[in-house]
Amino acid sequence: MSAQSTAPTTGRFAWLEPVKGLAIFMVIAYHVTLYLKTADVDAVLGRAKAVFELFPMPAFFLIAGIFAGRHGATKFRALWKRRLLPLLYLYVLWSVIRTVFYFVVPGLNGELGEIPATDPLALPLILFWPSSSYWFLYALFLFTLGRWLIARAPVWAQLAGSGLVSTLFTSGLVDAHNIGWNRVGALFFFFVLGAVFSREIRDLVERARPVHLAIAFAALVVSTALIVLGFRWVPLVVLVGQLAAVAVGILITRYLVRLPGFGIFTSMGTASLKLYLLHLYVIVVATALIGLLDPAWPRWVDVGVQIALVVLTVLASFGLARLTSRVRWLYAPPAFLRGPRPRGVRQDPTPNDPEAAVSPQRDLTPRPTEKRE
């Protein structure tokens, strides 16, 4: 990323990219356990499901919301061109790539509990029945649009409304029977929270002390215990647990960010979108090969296989990201879709920076002469 795009994530904001990196690492680890389980490899790490559920995606959407704080004052045309179009383009394009991949390499298990990628209905229904692979991109599109629509509502109404929706989904009172829609409903609150209190959250992280980390950790322990004991149906239990997990993750990262070796998470955060788009292909192929070995291994071997596959997936995804980075249309809409640039307007770097679609490094601040229409 350019110096211009990374500037806001240095100094007092140095925790932003590492938090994204930690989150994508946990997503990769969780997906490894899910897919290895289909190959009869004991999902030992998967027993920590509550931890994987509470932190990664809420953290991603909170950070995305932080960088979307001024979207509500932006004209829809600018929002569409700089944020909505890139997100929708990536979602549709990579859904097509996913379908082609599973046609070319048949017999692989590409979906868990959803419409198979090779089903004729899979592509036509992606806007109505999101796949479990790329629902995150569609959620960002919907959240960005949804927050723009409600931005002029009172803050309490935005938070109460999105919090109610998320509580209904996290408690199981509403179930769309689709992983994508369930997570869209469950996580909208975090995007709104980040957008509404973008500056306040950054200031709170800067002023936080160890006692605040201890309080958040205690809340996380209590919430996790309630979830493990089967009380996730109680309203707010999961939502409070997610808030506590995100707070713990952010504060720990803030303290550890300067330690030697922690830079790997900064690198993963910087490349989080590409890692997200590519990692499943590595996992699926590796799982298929492991399945050919007819695994019936001791538990310690299963643990070793899972750890090794997590490391392999991270490294291979970085390699694929580097190989594909020159193919710009894989990560940003081509010029003919973006339309002409008005004369005298500086080119927006966003179209050439796929990470900007996930957590843009600069706000969409309207010009003084512009008013949202």
C-alpha positions in Angstrom: 0.0 0.0 0.0 1.1 3.5 -0.6 2.4 5.9 2.0 -0.7 8.0 1.5 -3.0 5.1 2.3 -1.1 3.8 5.3 -0.6 7.0 7.1 -3.7 6.8 9.3 -2.7 3.4 10.6 0.6 4.5 12.0 1.3 6.0 15.4 -1.8 6.1 17.6 -3.7 4.1 15.0 -1.0 1.4 14.7 -3.4 -1.2 16.1 -5.8 -1.1 13.2 -4.0 -3.3 10.6 -2.8 -5.9 13.2 -6.4 -6.3 14.5 -7.5 -7.0 11.0 -4.5 -9.4 10.6 -5.4 -11.2 13.8 -9.0 -11.5 12.7 -8.2 -12.9 9.2 -5.7 -15.4 10.9 -8.6 -16.6 13.1 -10.9 -16.9 10.1 -8.4 -19.0 8.3 -7.8 -21.2 11.3 -11.5 -21.7 11.8 -12.1 -22.6 8.1 -9.2 -25.1 8.3 -11.0 -26.9 11.2 -14.3 -26.9 9.4 -13.0 -28.4 6.2 -10.6 -30.9 7.8 -13.6 -32.2 9.8 -15.2 -33.2 6.5 -12.0 -35.3 5.8 -12.5 -37.0 9.2 -9.7 -35.2 10.8 -10.6 -34.4 14.4 -11.4 -30.7 14.6 -9.6 -30.2 17.9 -9.1 -26.4 17.4 -12.8 -26.2 16.3 -13.8 -26.8 19.9 -12.9 -23.2 20.5 -15.8 -22.2 18.2 -17.1 -19.6 20.6 -13.8 -17.7 20.5 -13.7 -17.8 16.7 -17.3 -16.7 16.5 -17.0 -13.7 18.9 -14.0 -11.8 17.6 -13.0 -11.9 13.9 -16.0 -10.7 12.0 -17.3 -8.2 14.6 -13.7 -6.7 14.6 -13.7 -6.6 10.8 -17.0 -4.8 10.6 -16.2 -2.4 13.4 -13.0 -1.3 11.7 -14.8 -1.0 8.3 -17.4 1.1 10.1 -14.8 3.3 11.7 -13.5 4.2 8.2 -17.1 4.8 7.0 -17.9 7.4 9.5 -18.5 10.2 7.0 -20.2 8.2 4.3 -23.5 9.4 5.5 -22.7 13.0 4.2 -21.5 11.8 0.9 -23.5 12.0 -2.3 -24.8 8.6 -3.5 -23.0 8.9 -6.8 -19.6 9.3 -5.1 -20.4 6.5 -2.6 -21.5 4.2 -5.5 -18.3 4.8 -7.5 -15.8 4.6 -4.7 -17.3 2.0 -2.3 -20.5 0.3 -3.4 -19.4 -0.6 -7.0 -16.1 -2.0 -5.9 -17.7 -4.2 -3.3 -20.5 -5.5 -5.5 -18.0 -6.1 -8.3 -15.8 -8.1 -6.1 -18.7 -10.1 -4.7 -20.0 -11.0 -8.2 -16.7 -11.6 -9.8 -15.3 -13.9 -7.1 -18.6 -15.8 -7.0 -18.1 -16.5 -10.7 -14.5 -17.5 -10.1 -15.6 -19.8 -7.3 -18.2 -21.5 -9.6 -15.7 -21.9 -12.4 -13.1 -23.4 -10.0 -15.4 -26.1 -8.8 -16.5 -26.9 -12.4 -12.8 -27.3 -13.4 -11.8 -29.2 -10.3 -14.9 -31.4 -9.6 -15.5 -33.5 -6.6 -14.2 -30.9 -4.0 -16.4 -29.9 -1.1 -16.7 -26.1 -1.7 -19.7 -25.3 0.5 -20.8 -26.4 3.9 -24.5 -26.5 4.2 -25.2 -24.2 1.3 -26.1 -24.5 -2.4 -23.2 -26.3 -4.1 -21.1 -24.0 -6.2 -21.8 -26.1 -9.3 -25.6 -25.9 -8.8 -27.1 -24.0 -11.8 -29.0 -21.8 -9.3 -25.8 -20.8 -7.3 -24.9 -17.8 -9.4 -28.3 -16.4 -10.3 -29.2 -16.4 -6.6 -26.1 -14.8 -5.1 -27.9 -11.5 -4.4 -30.8 -13.4 -2.7 -29.0 -16.5 -1.2 -25.4 -15.5 -0.3 -22.9 -18.2 -0.3 -20.9 -19.0 2.8 -17.7 -18.2 0.9 -18.1 -14.5 0.0 -21.0 -13.3 2.1 -18.6 -10.9 3.8 -18.3 -8.7 0.6 -22.0 -8.6 0.1 -22.5 -7.7 3.8 -20.1 -4.8 3.4 -22.1 -3.6 0.4 -25.4 -3.8 2.2 -24.0 -2.3 5.4 -22.4 0.7 3.5 -25.7 1.3 1.7 -27.8 0.7 4.8 -25.8 3.1 6.9 -26.0 5.7 4.2 -29.7 5.4 4.2 -30.1 5.8 8.0 -27.2 8.3 8.6 -29.6 11.2 9.2 -31.5 9.3 11.9 -30.7 10.0 15.6 -27.7 8.2 16.8 -29.7 6.3 19.4 -32.1 5.1 16.7 -29.3 3.8 14.5 -27.7 1.9 17.4 -31.0 0.7 18.9 -32.3 -0.5 15.5 -29.1 -2.2 14.4 -28.6 -3.7 17.9 -32.1 -5.1 17.9 -31.6 -6.7 14.5 -28.3 -8.2 15.6 -29.8 -9.5 18.9 -32.6 -11.2 17.1 -30.1 -13.1 14.9 -27.5 -13.9 17.5 -30.1 -15.2 19.9 -31.6 -17.4 17.3 -35.0 -15.8 17.5 -34.6 -15.1 13.7 -33.0 -17.7 11.5 -32.8 -17.2 7.7 -31.5 -20.7 7.2 -28.6 -19.2 5.3 -25.2 -18.5 6.8 -24.8 -15.3 4.8 -28.1 -13.7 5.8 -27.7 -14.8 9.4 -24.3 -13.2 9.7 -25.5 -10.0 7.9 -28.2 -9.7 10.4 -26.0 -10.5 13.4 -23.2 -8.1 12.5 -24.8 -4.9 11.2 -24.6 -3.4 14.7 -20.8 -3.4 14.6 -20.6 -1.5 11.3 -23.1 1.1 12.6 -21.2 1.3 15.9 -17.9 1.9 14.1 -19.5 4.5 11.8 -21.3 6.4 14.5 -18.5 6.5 17.0 -15.4 6.3 14.7 -13.5 9.1 16.4 -14.6 8.2 19.9 -13.5 4.5 19.5 -10.1 5.6 18.4 -9.8 8.0 21.3 -11.0 5.3 23.8 -8.4 2.8 22.6 -5.7 5.4 23.0 -6.8 6.3 26.5 -7.5 2.7 27.7 -5.6 1.3 30.7 -5.0 -2.3 31.8 -8.0 -2.1 34.1 -10.2 -1.6 31.1 -8.7 -4.7 29.5 -9.3 -6.7 32.6 -13.0 -5.6 32.7 -13.4 -6.5 29.0 -11.7 -9.9 29.6 -14.0 -10.7 32.6 -17.1 -9.9 30.4 -15.7 -12.1 27.7 -15.2 -15.0 30.1 -18.7 -14.7 31.5 -20.3 -14.4 28.0 -18.3 -17.4 26.7 -19.2 -19.5 29.6 -22.9 -18.7 29.1 -22.6 -19.6 25.4 -20.8 -22.8 26.1 -23.5 -23.7 28.7 -26.2 -23.3 26.1 -27.5 -19.8 27.0 -26.8 -18.2 23.6 -30.6 -17.9 23.1 -30.8 -15.3 25.9 -30.9 -11.9 24.2 -27.7 -9.8 24.4 -25.5 -12.7 25.6 -23.8 -13.2 22.3 -23.8 -9.5 21.4 -22.1 -8.6 24.7 -19.6 -11.4 24.2 -18.8 -10.0 20.8 -18.3 -6.5 22.2 -16.1 -7.8 24.9 -14.1 -10.0 22.5 -13.5 -7.1 20.2 -12.4 -4.8 23.0 -10.0 -7.5 24.4 -8.6 -8.1 20.9 -8.0 -4.4 20.2 -6.5 -3.6 23.5 -4.2 -6.6 23.5 -3.1 -5.8 20.0 -2.4 -2.2 21.0 -0.1 -3.4 23.7 1.7 -6.0 21.6 1.9 -4.2 18.3 5.5 -3.2 18.8 6.8 -6.6 19.8 9.2 -8.4 17.5 7.4 -10.9 15.3 4.0 -9.2 15.7 4.5 -7.6 12.4 3.2 -10.7 10.6 -0.3 -9.6 11.8 0.3 -6.1 10.4 1.2 -7.7 7.0 -1.9 -10.0 7.2 -4.1 -7.0 8.0 -2.7 -5.0 5.1 -3.5 -7.9 2.7 -6.6 -9.1 4.6 -9.0 -8.8 1.6 -6.8 -10.8 -0.7 -6.2 -13.4 2.0 -9.9 -13.7 2.5 -10.6 -14.1 -1.2 -7.9 -16.7 -1.8 -7.5 -18.8 1.3 -10.4 -21.2 0.8 -9.0 -22.5 -2.5 -5.9 -23.5 -0.7 -7.8 -25.2 2.2 -10.2 -27.0 -0.1 -7.5 -28.5 -2.3 -5.4 -29.5 0.7 -8.4 -31.0 2.4 -9.2 -33.1 -0.6 -5.6 -34.4 -0.8 -5.6 -35.2 3.0 -8.9 -37.1 2.5 -7.2 -39.4 0.0 -4.9 -40.6 2.8 -7.9 -42.0 4.6 -6.9 -40.4 7.9 -7.5 -42.3 11.1 -4.7 -40.7 13.1 -4.1 -40.1 16.8 -5.3 -36.8 18.1 -1.9 -35.3 18.4 -1.4 -35.9 14.7 -4.7 -34.3 13.9 -3.6 -31.2 15.9 -0.3 -31.1 14.0 -2.1 -31.4 10.7 -4.4 -28.5 11.5 -1.6 -26.3 12.7 0.5 -27.1 9.6 -2.4 -26.5 7.3 -3.1 -23.1 8.9 0.5 -22.0 8.4 0.5 -23.5 4.8 -2.7 -21.7 4.0 -1.4 -18.3 5.2 1.9 -18.7 3.3 0.2 -20.0 0.1 -2.5 -17.2 0.2 0.3 -14.6 0.5 2.0 -16.2 -2.5 -1.2 -16.3 -4.6 -1.9 -12.7 -3.6 1.4 -11.6 -4.9 1.1 -13.6 -8.1 -2.4 -12.2 -8.9 -1.8 -8.6 -7.7 -0.8 -7.5 -11.3 -4.2 -8.7 -12.6 -5.9 -5.6 -11.5 -9.4 -6.6 -12.6 -9.4 -9.4 -10.0 -9.5 -6.9 -7.2 -10.9 -3.7 -8.6 -13.6 -2.8 -11.3 -12.1 -1.9 -14.6 -12.2 1.7 -15.9 -15.2 1.2 -18.2 -17.4 0.2 -15.2 -16.2 3.2 -13.0 -17.1 5.7 -15.7 -15.3 8.8 -16.8 -13.5 11.0 -14.2 -14.7 14.6 -14.2 -12.1 17.0 -15.6 -9.9 18.5 -12.9 -10.7 15.9 -10.3 -7.8 13.9 -8.9 -8.0 10.2 -9.5 -9.2 8.3 -6.5 -6.6 5.6 -5.5 -9.3 3.3 -4.2 -10.0 1.4 -7.5 -6.3 0.3 -7.5 -6.3 -0.6 -3.8 -8.5 -3.6 -3.0 -8.1 -3.1 0.7 -9.6 0.3 0.5 -13.0 -1.4 -0.2 -12.8 -3.2 3.1 -11.4 -0.5 5.4 -10.7 2.6 3.3 -7.8 4.5 4.7 -9.4 7.9 4.2 -12.9 9.2 4.8 -15.2 10.2 2.0 -15.4 13.8 3.0 -17.7 15.9 0.8 -16.5 19.1 -0.5 -17.6 22.2 1.3 -19.8 23.1 -1.6 -21.5 19.7 -1.8 -24.6 18.6 0.0 -25.9 15.1 0.0 -28.7 14.5 -2.4 
